[in-house]
């Protein structure tokens, strides 16, 4: 299988191991206090994330950066075409009255227009404010008021109605455009493009040039467990540090070892910071990116088979559902017991293979190899087909992935790595290094450019349980229950 061949090649290379090296700080008694990985990419001193589409267009205008779902097919969008569309929409936002630092809310499921609007808002010098499409009018009211949002783009008429209801009492409700137009209307993107025809391209260039790494890029409202959602203010430096280190860590290894043009289908909500940083990373590395609005596995699997990504980023539920669907299919065919045996064989095979990779064992024996070969024909290849047939790697986050499930997918030829992060850390704070063994049941180490620091609380606090403090580059501000307009 491809993933095992990749791991064999990786063992002969020194650079993947060097990239994963950690620095450990201990107390005199040997207690670990900090685990740190140095950044792979230095922080940017100039420019902003808004420059990405235009850099791609200048350096590789014909490179396919996005594949857009249209009329039942995945239409390629080149770097030059994407930059032109970003400029056109940015001019429309400027014509609509967006000032430098102004807030624009985006309320939509994951789709091509979300990415387009994000970069257009930045190109116009604005700040994007993501809103979950399922948000209630009360939640929308708070986010719009707290962030001082004046413009909003929503997906559906229901979303538009929720914004109107929530902001009806505001002295200045936001101006709203709707992506899915009704009654013969043009739709938000077409309306903005038409609105901006009288605005010169030079105005967009000037707005981009005025941005710095310290400029605010987005305000993400977290779904806190108590009280109202809190606005997490992230800068262009924050987004660049996350995306650039992710690309430097993951993309060169996957490309150099697998020899494939990387591609992924983004189905995570773009109102969540992980989805946002994933789209930025893909554009930065010119990885082909597709969008899919559904997050239910039954809806997602047909899109995966059509798009055929080389890697995925998801949550444990997706992998659990793929496994459960395979089990249910086998049960309908009268082969439930065979699937259960394939699961047990896969777990044992994955364990032996990892022991061999780590130099702790001889690997699968002849009998286990024979059993794996049988179930690869009967079960594992069907699992690979369910997610497009080309996927070798996946990253799972949000909650722990079951150890046996991870080993089962490894036997099926898909290495699943785990990561953990927060909105405040601009997504991933820890991740298993690529082409290294998964850490089943153990937290991953800090990602490059991050530090995991543990300290004990003072005795006067009555408890001594260690706390984890995550550091990351760039500037971050979180202001609960305060008007963020003061940052403008």
C-alpha positions in Angstrom: 0.0 0.0 0.0 1.1 3.6 -0.7 1.1 4.8 2.9 3.5 2.0 4.0 5.8 2.7 1.0 5.8 6.4 2.1 6.8 5.4 5.6 9.6 3.3 4.4 10.9 6.1 2.3 10.5 8.5 5.2 12.8 6.4 7.4 15.6 7.0 4.9 15.2 10.7 5.2 16.6 12.8 8.0 14.6 16.0 7.4 11.2 14.8 8.5 12.7 13.7 11.8 14.5 17.0 12.2 11.3 18.9 11.6 9.6 17.1 14.4 12.4 17.6 17.0 11.2 19.2 20.3 12.9 21.2 23.0 12.1 20.1 26.6 12.6 22.2 29.7 12.6 20.5 33.0 12.9 21.5 36.7 15.8 20.4 38.8 13.8 17.4 40.0 13.2 16.3 36.4 9.6 17.6 36.1 8.8 18.6 32.5 7.7 22.3 32.5 7.7 23.1 28.8 7.8 21.4 25.5 8.5 23.6 22.5 9.0 23.3 18.7 10.7 26.2 16.9 8.8 27.8 14.1 9.7 26.4 10.6 8.9 29.8 9.0 9.8 33.2 10.5 7.1 35.6 11.1 6.2 37.9 8.2 7.4 41.5 8.6 5.3 43.0 5.8 2.1 42.4 3.8 -1.0 40.4 4.8 -3.0 37.3 3.9 -4.9 39.5 1.4 -1.8 39.3 -0.9 -2.0 35.5 -1.4 -4.3 35.4 -4.5 -2.3 38.1 -6.2 1.0 36.4 -5.4 -0.3 33.2 -6.9 -1.6 35.0 -10.0 1.8 36.7 -10.5 3.9 33.6 -10.0 1.7 30.8 -11.4 -1.3 32.3 -13.2 -2.3 29.0 -14.8 -2.0 26.9 -11.7 -5.4 25.4 -10.6 -5.9 26.5 -7.0 -9.6 25.7 -6.6 -12.0 23.2 -8.2 -15.5 24.6 -8.1 -18.6 22.4 -8.1 -20.8 23.5 -11.0 -23.5 21.6 -13.0 -22.4 18.3 -11.6 -18.7 18.8 -12.4 -15.6 20.2 -10.7 -14.6 23.2 -12.8 -11.0 24.3 -12.3 -10.3 27.9 -11.2 -6.8 29.2 -11.9 -4.8 31.5 -9.8 -5.3 34.3 -12.2 -9.0 33.8 -12.5 -9.4 33.7 -8.7 -7.4 36.9 -8.2 -9.6 38.7 -10.8 -12.8 37.7 -9.1 -11.4 38.7 -5.7 -10.6 42.1 -7.1 -14.1 42.5 -8.6 -15.9 41.6 -5.4 -13.5 43.8 -3.3 -14.4 46.8 -5.6 -18.0 46.1 -4.9 -17.5 46.1 -1.2 -15.6 49.4 -1.4 -18.4 50.9 -3.5 -20.9 49.7 -0.9 -19.1 51.8 1.7 -16.7 49.4 3.3 -14.0 51.5 5.1 -10.5 50.2 6.0 -11.0 48.1 9.1 -14.7 47.8 8.6 -16.5 44.6 9.5 -18.3 42.3 7.1 -20.3 39.4 8.4 -20.5 36.2 6.3 -23.2 33.7 7.2 -23.1 30.7 4.9 -22.3 27.0 4.7 -19.0 25.9 3.2 -18.9 26.9 -0.4 -16.7 28.6 -3.0 -18.2 32.0 -2.4 -17.2 31.9 1.3 -13.5 31.7 0.3 -14.0 34.3 -2.4 -15.7 36.7 0.0 -13.1 36.2 2.7 -10.2 37.2 0.5 -12.3 40.0 -1.1 -13.0 41.5 2.3 -9.3 41.4 3.1 -8.3 42.8 -0.2 -10.7 45.8 0.4 -9.0 46.3 3.8 -11.9 44.9 5.8 -12.3 42.5 8.7 -14.4 39.3 8.2 -16.8 38.2 10.9 -18.0 34.6 10.4 -21.4 33.7 11.6 -22.7 30.1 11.8 -25.5 29.6 9.4 -27.6 28.0 12.1 -27.3 31.0 14.4 -30.5 32.3 16.0 -31.6 36.0 15.6 -30.5 36.6 19.2 -27.0 35.3 18.5 -26.8 37.3 15.3 -27.9 40.5 17.1 -25.1 40.1 19.6 -22.4 39.4 17.1 -23.4 42.2 14.8 -23.7 44.7 17.6 -20.5 43.7 19.4 -18.4 43.7 16.3 -20.0 46.9 14.8 -20.7 45.0 11.6 -22.2 47.2 8.8 -22.3 44.8 5.9 -23.4 41.2 5.7 -23.5 38.5 3.1 -25.8 35.5 3.8 -26.6 32.3 1.9 -30.3 31.9 2.0 -33.5 33.8 2.4 -33.9 32.2 5.9 -30.5 33.6 6.9 -31.5 37.0 5.6 -34.7 36.9 7.6 -32.7 35.9 10.7 -30.4 38.9 10.3 -33.3 41.2 9.7 -35.1 40.0 12.8 -32.1 40.1 15.0 -31.0 43.6 14.0 -34.4 45.2 13.6 -33.9 47.4 16.7 -30.4 48.5 15.8 -30.0 52.2 14.9 -28.2 51.1 11.7 -29.0 47.5 10.7 -26.4 46.0 8.3 -26.8 46.1 4.6 -27.4 42.5 3.5 -26.7 40.5 0.2 -28.0 37.0 -0.4 -25.9 34.4 -2.2 -28.8 32.2 -3.3 -30.9 34.7 -5.0 -34.7 34.3 -5.5 -37.2 35.8 -7.9 -34.7 36.4 -10.7 -32.3 38.4 -8.6 -28.6 38.3 -9.6 -27.2 37.0 -6.3 -24.7 38.6 -3.9 -21.5 38.0 -5.9 -23.0 39.3 -9.2 -24.5 42.3 -7.4 -21.2 43.3 -5.8 -19.3 42.9 -9.0 -21.8 45.2 -10.8 -21.7 47.7 -7.9 -17.9 47.9 -8.1 -17.5 48.5 -11.9 -16.9 52.2 -11.3 -14.2 51.6 -8.7 -10.6 51.5 -10.1 -8.5 48.4 -9.5 -5.9 50.8 -8.0 -8.1 51.4 -5.0 -8.0 47.7 -4.1 -4.2 47.7 -4.6 -3.9 50.7 -2.2 -6.2 49.0 0.4 -4.0 45.9 0.3 -0.8 47.8 0.5 -2.0 49.6 3.7 -2.5 46.3 5.5 0.3 45.1 7.9 0.9 41.8 9.7 -0.6 43.4 12.8 -3.8 44.5 11.1 -6.9 42.7 12.3 -8.1 40.1 9.8 -11.1 38.4 11.4 -13.2 38.3 14.6 -14.3 34.8 15.4 -17.1 34.4 18.0 -16.5 31.2 19.9 -19.4 29.1 21.2 -18.5 29.4 24.8 -20.0 27.2 27.5 -21.2 30.2 29.6 -22.7 33.5 28.6 -22.5 35.1 25.2 -20.0 34.1 22.5 -16.7 35.9 22.9 -15.0 37.7 20.0 -11.6 36.4 19.3 -9.6 38.9 17.4 -7.0 37.4 15.0 -4.5 39.4 13.0 -3.0 38.7 9.6 0.2 37.7 11.4 -1.7 35.1 13.3 -3.2 33.5 10.2 0.1 33.6 8.4 2.0 31.9 11.2 -0.5 29.1 11.3 -0.8 28.6 7.6 2.9 29.0 6.7 4.1 26.6 9.4 1.4 24.1 8.5 2.4 24.2 4.9 6.1 23.9 5.6 5.5 21.0 8.0 3.1 19.0 5.9 3.2 19.8 2.3 6.9 19.3 1.4 6.8 15.9 3.1 3.7 14.7 1.4 4.7 16.1 -2.0 8.3 14.9 -1.9 7.6 11.4 -0.5 4.3 10.6 -2.3 5.1 12.4 -5.5 1.5 13.6 -5.9 -0.2 16.9 -6.5 -2.0 17.4 -3.2 -5.7 18.2 -3.1 -8.4 18.2 -0.5 -12.2 18.7 -0.2 -13.1 21.2 2.5 -16.3 20.4 4.3 -15.6 21.8 7.7 -17.6 24.9 8.6 -15.8 28.1 7.5 -17.3 29.9 10.5 -14.8 27.7 12.5 -11.2 28.8 12.6 -9.9 25.3 11.5 -11.7 25.5 8.2 -10.5 29.1 7.6 -6.8 28.3 8.2 -7.1 25.2 6.0 -8.3 27.2 3.0 -5.5 29.7 3.6 -2.9 26.9 3.8 -4.2 25.4 0.5 -4.0 28.7 -1.4 -0.5 29.4 0.1 0.8 26.0 -1.1 -1.3 26.0 -4.3 -3.0 22.8 -3.2 -6.2 22.1 -5.2 -9.1 23.0 -2.9 -12.8 22.0 -3.3 -15.8 22.9 -1.1 -18.7 20.9 0.0 -21.6 22.3 2.0 -22.8 19.1 3.7 -21.2 17.7 6.8 -23.3 14.6 7.1 -21.2 11.5 6.0 -24.0 10.1 3.9 -24.0 13.4 1.9 -20.3 13.8 1.9 -19.2 10.3 0.6 -20.5 10.8 -3.0 -18.6 14.1 -3.2 -15.4 12.5 -1.9 -15.8 9.8 -4.6 -16.1 12.5 -7.3 -13.4 14.9 -6.1 -10.9 12.2 -5.1 -8.8 14.1 -2.6 -5.3 13.0 -1.6 -5.8 14.1 2.1 -8.7 15.0 4.4 -9.1 17.1 7.5 -12.1 16.0 9.6 -13.5 15.1 13.0 -13.6 11.6 14.6 -17.3 11.3 13.8 -16.5 11.2 10.0 -14.1 8.2 10.4 -16.5 6.5 12.8 -19.3 6.9 10.3 -17.3 5.6 7.4 -16.4 2.5 9.5 -20.0 2.0 10.6 -21.3 2.3 7.1 -18.9 -0.3 5.9 -20.1 -2.6 8.7 -23.7 -1.9 7.8 -23.1 -2.6 4.1 -21.4 -5.9 5.0 -24.3 -6.8 7.3 -26.8 -6.3 4.5 -24.7 -8.6 2.3 -24.7 -11.2 4.9 -21.0 -10.6 5.6 -21.1 -8.9 9.0 -19.0 -11.5 10.6 -16.4 -11.2 7.8 -16.2 -7.4 8.4 -15.7 -8.0 12.1 -12.8 -10.3 11.4 -11.4 -7.7 8.9 -11.5 -5.2 11.7 -9.6 -7.4 14.2 -7.1 -8.3 11.5 -6.6 -4.6 10.6 -6.0 -3.6 14.2 -3.4 -6.4 14.7 -1.8 -5.6 11.3 -1.6 -1.9 12.1 0.0 -2.6 15.5 2.6 -4.9 14.1 3.4 -2.5 11.2 3.9 0.5 13.6 6.1 -1.7 15.8 8.3 -2.4 12.8 8.4 1.2 11.8 9.5 2.2 15.3 12.2 -0.6 15.4 10.4 -2.4 18.2 9.4 -5.5 16.3 9.6 -7.6 13.1 6.3 -6.5 11.7 3.4 -8.7 10.5 4.1 -12.4 10.1 3.3 -14.4 7.0 -0.1 -15.5 8.4 -1.1 -11.9 9.2 0.1 -10.7 5.8 -2.1 -13.4 4.1 -5.1 -12.4 6.2 -4.5 -8.7 5.4 -4.3 -9.5 1.7 -7.6 -11.4 1.8 -9.5 -8.6 3.6 -7.9 -5.9 1.5 -9.8 -7.4 -1.4 -13.0 -7.9 0.6 -13.1 -4.8 2.9 -10.2 -2.4 2.9 -10.3 -1.4 -0.7 -14.0 -0.6 -0.3 -13.1 1.8 2.6 -10.6 3.5 0.4 -13.1 3.8 -2.4 -15.6 5.4 -0.1 -13.4 8.5 0.3 -12.3 8.7 -3.3 -9.6 6.1 -3.7 -6.6 8.4 -3.6 -6.6 9.5 0.1 -3.5 8.3 2.0 -3.5 10.8 4.9 -6.0 12.4 7.1 -6.0 14.7 10.1 -8.6 14.3 12.8 -9.3 17.0 15.4 -12.0 18.1 17.8 -12.0 15.0 20.1 -9.9 11.9 20.5 -10.1 9.2 17.8 -10.5 5.7 19.0 -7.2 3.8 18.9 -8.6 0.7 17.2 -10.3 2.8 14.6 -7.0 4.6 13.7 -5.2 1.2 13.4 -8.0 -0.1 11.2 -7.6 2.8 8.8 -3.9 2.3 8.8 -4.4 -1.3 7.6 -6.7 0.1 4.9 -3.9 2.3 3.7 -4.9 5.6 5.4 -2.7 7.2 8.1 -4.8 9.3 10.4 -3.0 11.9 12.5 -4.5 13.8 15.4 -4.3 17.4 16.3 -5.7 19.8 18.9 -6.3 23.5 18.9 -8.4 26.5 19.9 -9.8 29.6 18.2 -7.3 31.5 20.4 -4.4 29.6 19.0 -5.6 30.2 15.4 -6.5 26.5 15.0 -3.9 23.7 15.5 -1.7 24.1 18.6 -0.6 20.4 18.7 -0.3 17.8 16.0 1.4 14.5 15.4 4.3 15.2 13.0 3.9 13.8 9.4 5.2 10.4 8.5 5.7 9.7 12.2 3.7 7.1 14.2 0.3 8.1 15.6 0.2 8.6 19.4 -2.8 6.5 20.2 -4.4 7.6 23.5 -1.8 10.3 24.1 -1.9 14.0 23.3 0.2 15.2 20.4 3.2 17.4 20.9 3.2 21.1 20.2 3.1 22.2 16.5 6.0 24.2 15.1 6.0 27.7 16.5 4.1 26.6 19.6 5.0 25.9 23.2 3.1 23.7 25.6 4.0 25.0 29.1 2.9 23.4 32.3 3.0 25.2 35.7 1.6 24.5 39.1 -0.7 26.9 40.8 0.4 28.5 44.1 -0.4 26.7 47.3 -2.7 29.6 48.3 -5.0 28.6 45.5 -5.7 25.3 47.3 -4.8 23.1 44.3 -1.7 21.9 42.5 -3.1 20.5 39.3 -0.8 21.6 36.3 -2.2 24.0 33.8 -1.3 24.1 30.1 -0.5 27.4 28.6 -0.2 27.5 24.8 2.0 30.2 23.2 1.8 31.1 19.5 3.3 33.8 17.4 1.5 37.0 16.4 -0.9 39.1 18.3 -4.2 37.9 19.7 -6.8 39.8 21.6 -9.9 38.4 23.2 -12.3 40.9 24.6 -15.3 39.4 26.3 -18.4 41.6 26.5 -16.7 44.7 25.0 -17.4 46.6 21.9 -14.7 45.5 19.4 -15.2 48.7 17.5 -12.6 50.2 19.7 -9.9 48.2 17.8 -10.7 50.0 14.6 
